[in-house]
Amino acid sequence: MLTFLRKPPFLRVVIRVILILLIYFILPVSLAKILNVKPIKPLFLFYLINAVILFYLFRKSSLKGYDFERRMQGLEEKINLLNAEYAKELKNNSGLKEKSLRYNSLGKILEKINLSLELEAVTETIASEAFSLIGRDKGVCILYLIDSRTQKLVLSKARKEDRGLVIKAKEGDIIDFWVLRHVNPILIGDIKSDFRFDLDKLIAQDIRPAASLISAPFLSDNKELGILRLDNEIPNFYSEDDLRFLVSISDLGAVAIENSELFKRAQDLAIHDALTGLYTKGYFLERFKEECKRTVRQGISLTLLMLDIDFFKNYNDQFGHTAGDIVLKKLSQIMTESLASFNPLIGRFGGEEFCIAITGVDKKETYKIGDSLRSKIESARIVLRRSETNITVSAGLASLPADTLDDEELIRKADKAMYEAKQKGRNQVCCI
């Protein structure tokens, strides 16, 4: 049988024709001759039996063919269903893989954030990672922080697909205010069809094209620190999963931003006097040495003024130590405001002693500045326990390079000039 099946197609057809002639013509005629009967009757009977058999076989074959076709259709339906399920699983697996990669990247973001406590570095990392992972480097990513003094949004960082794009809403727009007011993240598929916002106002506030948007607040212990926002001019660019991932980044960012602000405050406390806000003695001396080296190198002058409040102990004895604090704060304010245009280095050197370093002004001119400052301090009114009073200061002045080229020697000479002013009757400025 296998040998037969292996024969060429033409030969198989010839053999079939021979077999049919043999079975249906030659064999019946031969049998009729052998049995000595007329060939019509056996042939009729033979063909009739064959017809019945063929009808039966044809019907059985048809039924099998119909059943086979029905089974094939059922199998095709199952195959289609399996293909659909497989495609769905592939899509789900792809989505799960993408989600897994995204949320694994949160660990990397956390590592990058923890590399520095500087606010600048932290906000740079948050904005860059959000723009890359969620925005896919398309559209715009903006990071706003809330100014602790004004309680307004301030543009801190921005990442843009179009580097030439100018962001005009430096303090946020109506959508950012909505996020702050509701303290909730937001996803907008198409701004034009969103009933919550007035499109005309948005266009008036910022002309950059934007259709879809996601935004989430930075929250730490229910305290709002800012907003992280992404927008794109393509409608429905962002998904619900994008928003959830943005919220995760914002949660990490909120902790990092708060830590950065605490670190900055700690730094400020380390270099600024808690009462007056001026530089501490240690930090002043560090900066002063650097300024002396720079001025010597550049060949410009640096003048040092040392001030001491006259009879300060009397204020504490008469009005109490709280009154003494008021005097110190008032004096610091006068010095800071009066000398702001000279960009001075001002530090609290002792209890009631202060140092002022002014760069780029010669000794003679600095004397005039110092005397003008002394006059303003004398004329300022201070109310202590419902009594109006005033204070005076004695000041000493020394200059580099006119008096010395050494920073420590400059301090000693300014201090000596200050004590000379006290000996001469106080409320005056003396030069070495």
C-alpha positions in Angstrom: 0.0 0.0 0.0 2.8 2.4 0.9 4.5 1.5 -2.3 1.4 2.3 -4.2 1.1 5.7 -2.5 4.7 6.5 -3.4 4.0 6.0 -7.2 3.8 9.0 -9.5 0.4 10.7 -9.8 -0.1 9.8 -13.5 0.7 6.1 -12.9 -1.8 6.0 -9.9 -4.6 7.4 -12.2 -3.9 4.7 -14.9 -3.9 2.0 -12.2 -7.2 3.2 -10.8 -8.8 3.3 -14.3 -7.6 -0.3 -14.9 -9.0 -1.4 -11.5 -12.4 0.2 -12.3 -12.6 -1.5 -15.7 -11.6 -4.8 -14.1 -14.1 -4.6 -11.3 -17.1 -3.1 -13.1 -16.8 -4.5 -16.7 -14.4 -7.4 -17.1 -15.1 -9.2 -13.9 -18.9 -9.2 -14.2 -18.7 -10.4 -17.9 -16.2 -13.1 -17.0 -18.4 -14.3 -14.1 -21.4 -14.5 -16.5 -19.6 -16.6 -19.0 -18.2 -18.9 -16.2 -21.7 -19.3 -14.7 -23.3 -19.7 -18.2 -25.9 -17.0 -17.6 -27.0 -14.0 -19.6 -24.8 -11.0 -18.6 -27.7 -8.6 -18.2 -29.1 -10.0 -15.0 -25.9 -10.3 -13.0 -24.7 -7.0 -14.4 -27.9 -5.4 -13.3 -27.8 -7.0 -9.9 -24.1 -6.2 -9.5 -24.6 -2.5 -10.5 -27.7 -2.3 -8.3 -25.8 -3.6 -5.3 -22.9 -1.3 -6.1 -25.3 1.6 -6.4 -26.8 0.9 -3.0 -23.3 0.5 -1.5 -22.1 3.7 -3.2 -25.2 5.6 -2.0 -24.6 4.4 1.5 -20.9 5.2 1.3 -21.6 8.6 -0.3 -24.2 9.4 2.4 -21.9 8.2 5.1 -19.0 10.2 3.6 -21.2 13.3 3.3 -22.2 13.0 6.9 -18.6 12.6 7.9 -17.7 15.5 5.7 -20.3 17.7 7.3 -19.3 16.6 10.7 -15.7 17.1 9.8 -16.5 20.6 8.5 -18.4 21.4 11.6 -15.5 20.3 13.8 -13.1 22.3 11.7 -15.3 25.4 12.2 -15.3 24.7 15.9 -11.6 24.3 15.9 -11.1 27.5 13.9 -13.3 29.3 16.4 -11.2 27.9 19.2 -8.0 28.8 17.4 -9.3 32.4 16.9 -10.3 32.6 20.6 -6.9 31.2 21.6 -5.2 33.7 19.3 -7.2 36.6 20.8 -6.4 35.4 24.3 -2.8 35.0 23.3 -2.6 38.5 21.9 -4.4 39.8 25.0 -1.9 38.0 27.2 1.0 39.3 25.1 -0.4 42.8 25.5 -0.9 42.3 29.3 2.6 40.9 29.6 4.0 43.8 27.7 2.0 46.2 29.9 3.1 44.3 33.0 6.7 44.4 31.8 6.5 48.1 31.2 4.9 48.7 34.6 7.6 46.5 36.2 10.4 48.5 34.5 8.7 51.7 35.5 8.3 50.9 39.1 11.8 49.3 39.3 13.0 52.7 38.1 11.5 54.3 41.2 14.4 52.7 43.2 16.9 54.2 40.8 15.2 57.6 41.1 15.4 57.3 44.9 19.1 56.5 44.7 19.7 59.5 42.5 17.7 61.8 44.8 19.7 60.6 47.8 23.0 61.4 46.2 22.6 65.0 47.2 20.6 67.1 49.8 21.0 70.2 47.7 17.5 71.4 46.5 18.9 72.3 43.1 20.2 68.7 42.5 17.0 67.1 43.9 14.6 69.2 41.6 16.9 68.6 38.6 16.6 64.8 39.1 12.9 64.8 39.7 12.1 66.9 36.6 14.5 65.0 34.3 13.3 61.5 35.4 9.6 62.4 35.0 10.2 64.0 31.6 12.1 60.9 30.4 10.0 58.0 32.0 6.5 59.5 31.7 6.8 62.2 29.0 9.1 60.0 26.9 11.1 63.2 26.2 8.1 64.8 24.5 6.1 67.9 25.3 6.9 69.8 28.5 7.7 69.0 32.2 7.4 71.7 34.8 8.3 71.6 38.4 6.9 74.4 40.6 7.8 75.0 44.3 5.8 77.0 46.8 7.7 80.1 48.1 7.5 79.8 51.9 7.4 83.6 52.3 4.8 84.6 49.6 3.0 81.2 49.4 3.1 81.5 45.6 4.2 79.0 43.0 7.7 79.6 41.6 9.0 77.9 38.5 11.9 75.8 39.7 12.7 73.4 36.8 11.5 72.9 33.3 12.2 70.2 30.7 11.1 70.8 27.1 11.1 68.9 23.8 11.4 72.3 22.0 14.4 74.0 23.7 13.4 77.3 22.2 9.9 77.3 23.9 9.4 80.0 26.5 7.2 79.2 29.5 5.4 82.3 30.4 3.4 81.0 33.4 6.2 81.5 35.9 3.8 81.3 38.8 1.5 78.6 37.4 -1.9 78.8 35.6 -5.5 78.0 36.5 -4.9 74.3 36.2 -2.0 74.5 38.7 -4.1 76.5 41.1 -6.9 73.9 40.8 -4.4 71.1 41.8 -3.3 73.2 44.7 -6.8 74.1 45.8 -8.1 70.5 45.6 -4.8 68.9 46.7 -5.4 66.2 44.1 -3.6 64.9 41.0 -5.3 65.5 37.7 -5.4 63.9 34.2 -6.8 65.8 31.2 -7.2 64.0 28.0 -8.1 67.0 25.9 -8.2 70.5 27.5 -10.5 71.8 24.8 -13.3 69.5 26.0 -12.7 69.8 29.7 -15.6 71.7 31.3 -13.6 72.6 34.5 -11.3 75.1 32.8 -11.8 78.2 30.7 -9.7 77.7 27.5 -9.6 81.4 26.8 -8.0 82.1 30.2 -5.5 79.3 29.6 -4.5 80.7 26.2 -4.2 84.2 27.7 -1.9 82.9 30.5 0.4 80.8 28.4 0.5 80.6 24.6 2.4 77.3 24.4 0.3 74.5 22.7 -1.1 71.9 25.1 -3.9 69.4 24.7 -3.3 66.7 27.2 -1.9 67.1 30.8 -1.2 65.3 34.0 -0.2 67.0 37.3 0.4 66.0 40.9 1.1 68.0 44.0 4.2 67.5 46.3 2.6 66.6 49.7 4.4 66.0 53.0 2.3 65.6 56.1 -0.6 67.4 54.3 1.8 70.3 53.6 1.9 71.4 50.0 5.5 71.9 48.7 4.8 72.4 45.0 3.6 70.7 41.8 5.0 68.3 39.2 3.3 68.7 35.8 3.6 67.3 32.3 1.7 68.5 29.2 1.7 67.7 25.5 0.0 69.1 22.4 -1.2 65.6 21.4 -4.7 64.8 22.9 -4.8 61.7 25.2 -1.0 61.4 25.3 -1.1 60.4 28.9 -2.8 57.4 30.6 -4.1 56.6 34.0 -1.0 54.5 34.6 1.1 57.6 33.7 -0.7 59.5 36.3 -0.3 56.8 39.0 3.4 56.7 38.2 3.6 60.5 38.4 2.0 60.4 41.8 4.6 57.9 42.9 7.5 60.2 41.7 5.8 63.1 43.4 5.6 61.2 46.7 9.3 60.5 46.6 10.0 64.0 45.5 8.0 65.6 48.3 10.1 63.8 51.0 13.4 64.7 49.1 12.3 68.4 48.7 11.4 68.7 52.4 14.7 67.1 53.4 16.5 69.5 51.1 14.7 72.5 52.7 15.5 71.2 56.2 19.2 70.8 55.1 19.2 74.3 53.7 17.8 75.7 57.0 20.4 73.7 58.9 23.1 75.2 56.7 21.7 78.7 57.2 21.7 78.2 61.0 25.3 77.1 60.8 26.4 80.2 58.9 23.9 82.8 60.1 23.4 84.2 63.6 19.9 83.1 64.8 19.1 86.5 66.4 20.3 89.0 63.8 20.4 86.9 60.6 24.0 88.1 60.0 26.9 85.8 59.4 28.3 84.0 62.3 31.9 84.8 63.4 33.4 81.6 62.1 31.7 81.8 58.7 32.6 85.6 58.4 36.3 84.9 59.1 36.3 82.1 56.5 34.7 84.3 53.8 36.8 87.3 54.9 40.1 85.4 54.3 38.9 84.4 50.8 38.0 88.0 50.0 41.4 89.3 51.2 43.2 86.8 49.0 41.0 87.7 46.0 41.5 91.5 46.5 45.3 91.2 46.8 45.3 89.0 43.7 43.2 91.5 41.7 44.9 94.6 43.1 41.7 96.2 44.6 41.1 97.5 48.1 39.1 95.9 50.9 38.2 97.9 54.0 37.1 96.5 57.3 34.8 98.3 59.7 34.4 97.0 63.3 31.4 98.4 65.3 30.6 98.1 69.0 27.3 99.4 70.6 28.0 102.1 73.2 26.9 101.3 76.7 25.0 98.2 75.6 25.1 96.7 79.1 22.9 99.6 80.2 20.1 98.6 77.9 20.1 95.1 79.3 20.2 96.4 82.9 17.5 99.0 82.4 15.1 97.2 80.0 16.1 93.5 80.3 17.7 91.1 77.9 14.7 91.0 75.6 15.2 94.8 75.0 18.9 94.0 74.2 17.8 91.5 71.5 15.5 94.2 70.0 18.5 96.6 69.9 20.7 94.0 68.2 18.0 93.2 65.6 17.4 96.9 64.9 21.1 97.6 64.4 21.4 94.6 62.0 18.5 95.8 60.0 19.9 99.4 59.7 23.3 98.0 58.6 21.9 95.6 56.0 19.5 98.1 54.5 22.0 101.1 54.5 24.9 99.2 52.9 22.9 97.0 50.5 24.2 98.8 47.4 27.9 98.0 48.4 27.2 94.2 48.7 29.1 94.0 52.0 30.1 91.0 54.1 28.5 91.6 57.5 28.9 89.4 60.5 28.2 89.4 64.3 31.6 89.2 65.8 30.7 89.1 69.5 27.8 90.0 71.8 27.4 93.6 70.6 30.3 93.7 68.2 29.9 93.6 64.4 32.3 93.5 61.4 31.6 94.9 57.9 33.9 94.1 55.0 33.5 96.3 51.9 35.3 95.4 48.7 36.3 97.8 45.9 36.0 101.0 47.9 39.1 102.8 49.1 39.9 103.8 52.7 38.8 107.4 52.4 35.5 106.6 50.8 34.8 103.8 53.3 35.3 106.3 56.1 32.5 108.4 54.7 30.3 105.4 54.4 31.0 104.3 58.0 30.3 107.8 59.3 27.1 108.0 57.4 26.1 104.6 58.9 27.0 105.8 62.4 24.7 108.8 61.9 21.8 106.7 60.7 22.1 104.4 63.7 22.2 107.4 66.1 19.0 109.0 64.5 17.0 105.7 64.5 14.3 105.6 67.1 13.8 102.4 69.2 10.9 101.8 71.5 11.8 99.8 74.6 9.0 99.1 77.2 7.0 102.1 75.8 10.0 104.3 76.1 11.6 105.8 73.0 15.3 105.7 72.9 18.3 105.5 70.5 21.7 103.8 70.3 25.1 104.9 69.2 28.1 102.9 68.0 31.9 103.3 68.0 33.7 102.1 64.9 37.2 101.4 63.8 38.5 101.2 60.2 41.5 99.6 58.5 42.1 98.9 54.8 43.9 96.5 52.6 46.4 97.1 51.0 46.8 100.6 52.5 47.4 99.4 56.1 48.5 95.8 55.7 48.4 92.8 53.3 47.6 90.3 56.0 43.9 89.4 56.9 44.6 88.8 60.6 46.6 92.0 60.9 43.8 93.9 59.3 41.3 92.6 61.9 43.7 93.6 64.7 44.2 97.1 63.3 40.4 97.7 62.9 39.8 96.5 66.4 42.5 98.8 67.7 40.9 101.7 65.9 37.5 100.9 67.4 38.9 101.0 70.9 40.5 104.3 70.1 37.0 105.6 69.1 35.7 104.5 72.5 38.5 106.2 74.3 37.9 109.4 72.4 34.3 109.6 73.6 32.4 107.0 71.6 29.8 107.6 68.8 32.5 108.1 66.2 34.6 106.4 63.5 38.4 106.2 63.8 41.1 105.1 61.3 44.3 103.4 62.2 
